């Protein structure tokens, strides 16, 4: 059986200006989970399933390329503390921050982690997401990191969505390694990465390269180990200071360098000499009330692809709506609506290593689509809170969940 979408105004997000402009009414033929053809000619549906889009906008399914959806616990108390003027670094140093979520996540069962992640995932799905990256990083032991990664993949059994998993064991220093960060890095390289790679639980490895995370030398050690075990590279870099983590990520031809508020021109030039995507996370910038913005003009000047993601997490970006991030990308960082939509489709696919199969509407690409009750794609960055999604299609299967 084929699925045929008729009377669709297609926003293909292919390269070039035309990729953002809604087409005339077209038909999209889907077979075996892939887009078979796109045509302005009427298609005989016959015995095939058909959806009359009635002039609705159809975009690629949105891709959230940076989340921490799987965790246990609540950190609204820290939100209150920050509003009282206590900085995030101080909260982290006092045992709060990431480590408070680590404690709760370690105590949680596999089933509890899945159950608590589903409402957050549902928020993303309602905003048109068809692919999501989920990081570990709240376990910080082999057993608990594995538990998190398995819970993330289990979400595919409960919802129609594609999940990509990333090992972020180098997220924070666990209490049992207090004062011994190098020993913990050795543990990640000698125990955690080999086990995760052998069990094929993650496709990439990430490191929080920051003053409250891990230094450049420690980050490179993890990157080197990841590459040795056939895993791809991602980096939490230049969020709170400029340590050079973005350039290091680019030197390893990482998939993406994420946050990058403190990135300088030298780091941007390093990105320009690689295939690494710059991922912007305006939710964390907003929630932490930061003032240092990513160097958007430099990224444009050097033609660096910019992805946009929620960074959905309990401490610094408790948001589960990717279109909200599109709005923030425009209002806080000065992106255009076209840049924001490319950031959650075309460029987001590249940031996950799926540039050849996702993020565009074109023959041969995965049939991951979002159908919208909107007049123009700019509406996705314009309004927040108004239901606009008509349906999602994942691997050629319709979902209105």
Buried (B, 14 or more C-beta within 10 A) or exposed (E): EBBBBBBBBBBBBBEEEEBBBBBEBBBBBBBEBBBBBBEEEEBEBEEBBBBEBEEBBBBBBBBBBBBBBBBBBBBEEBBEBBEEEBEBEEBBEEEBBBBBBBBBBBEBEEEBBBBBBBEBBBBBBBBBBBBBBBBBBBBBBBEBBBBBBBBBBBBEEEBBBBBBBBBBBBBBBBEEBEEEBEEBBBBBBEEBBBBBBEEEBBBBBBBBBBEBBBBBEBBBBBBEBBBEBEBBBBBBBBBBEBBBBBBBBBBBEBBBBBBBBBBBEEBBBBBBEBBBBBBBBBBBBBBBEBEBBBBBEBBBEBEBBBBBBBBBBBBBBBBBBBBBBBBBBBEBBEBBBBBBBBBBBBBBBBBBBBBEEBBBBBEEBBBBBBBBBBEBBBBBBBEEEEEBBBBBBBBBBBBEE
